[in-house]
Amino acid sequence: IATVRSRYRSAMNRGPMAGRWWSKPDGHTGENAAVYVKGASVLQMLHVMLGEKAYTQSIQAYVQKHAHQLVETDDLRRAFEEVTGQHLQWFFDQWVHLPGSPTVSVSPSWKEGVLTVTLKQEVDDSGDNPFFRLPIDLEIGTESNIIERRVWMDEPQIKFQVDLEAPPLWVATDPEAGVLASFENTQSQDMWVAQLQSQSPNARFEAIHQLGEAKAQDASVNALISLVQSEQEDIEYRLAAINALGSLSTTSANELLGDILTSSESARIRKKAANALRGGDGAGNSRQSLSGALREESNPHVRSALLYALARHDSSAARSHASRLLTRKASYMDPEKETAARVLGKHGKPRDLGVLLANVETSKHRGILHASAWAASHLVRRQDEGTARDAAQRKVARKLEPLLQSLDQRTRETAISVLGLMGDNQSAAILEAYARSEEVESTAKSAKSAAQRIRKRDALEPSEEVEVENRLEELERRLKELEEDAQEATKRH
């Protein structure tokens, strides 16, 4: 469910998967993210809405009927309709042919033995936020049992009522993650704490998330701490609770996270604790905990997370460690060296440029090479304008230009992006020549754009250059994190 929730978030507000003449924008098929991520989300919705048996039978019928054939969306729809006997054109029109996703506010209230849940969908007259017909499952926790109801939202605002002798402990919306929608639930922190008792994974994850987003209270912090400390809990819940405690960043929360760094036997939990401390405000002894754990930790992925977190709270100590690390002989693939490069890019001194450029070599692992190239550009950009910075910028450009001949496309793309920020007229000429010979159209286009940018650099405000550079480097970092998450998921399965 944690993966499903992540995919749902990335699928929100995407374009249409398979556009029609009435679709927006322009009736064209959506971007890849819409096709793949939203496609998986649509299957999850069908799974929850129709149930395990009907869903499995429908998929089997679809595969058997169309084996070794070309298919279209309507073939899948007809397979589901034939098995279930339900009309599903409305479902595919909404989720496949239209862009976007709905936002629904959920407001429970109890009075005189009656629970009223008001659901309101954001809709406007412009057509940009069309009305979505939704089956919404509700889970109502009481002292004696769990009440489950499915409510069909067939108009922008509806009210659902159920007789209850006492106020509900919690009201969970979409407990099985069956709707690609943003739900804005308004219930008290005590109700979110109570919702941790739910047996529905999505309901529990939502409660953990909400407790991490709210103003810290003793009850919510203690509930999250208990969840983290419970060895009987599934690790995914514990990881989510660690993340929430990092957001709250109270003294007690940070002390627990600091203890985890040296006491937990799980590398995943130690890494998550380090990442959580990275985002906190340093309450408690975060700096000392991170420094001590970094000295003792042996797992390179955890050490990488610890170094990131230390840079947040003690940039000087992190910079010294990163500088030493980048001169150390290491294994070909070393995530800690990638992190060290990024730390120097943000906190390093001009003399660290040579250390970074020494790692911009095709003999290095691709991740280390890319991180060092971006870090070098960041370090140079942080220097005061003048002859020293100009010389450093030329040094970076000369180092990056040969990478355009790399056999690795991602490396060539990184070189193009960094040269667009650091290059001079010589770089522009090399990029233009490269663009004429590059067979990958998108890469050739990027090279032409980078060359044009160098030629027109005087017309670009420095703040704009920094903004673009930061955005590109952040995309590179996020892609790396996704690759690491995919590798971890593969190992677990």
Summary of the structure (lengths in Angstrom):
residues: 493
radius of gyration: 26.4
end to end distance: 14.8
largest distance: 78.8
contacts: 1592
relative contact order: 0.05
helix: 62%
strand: 10%
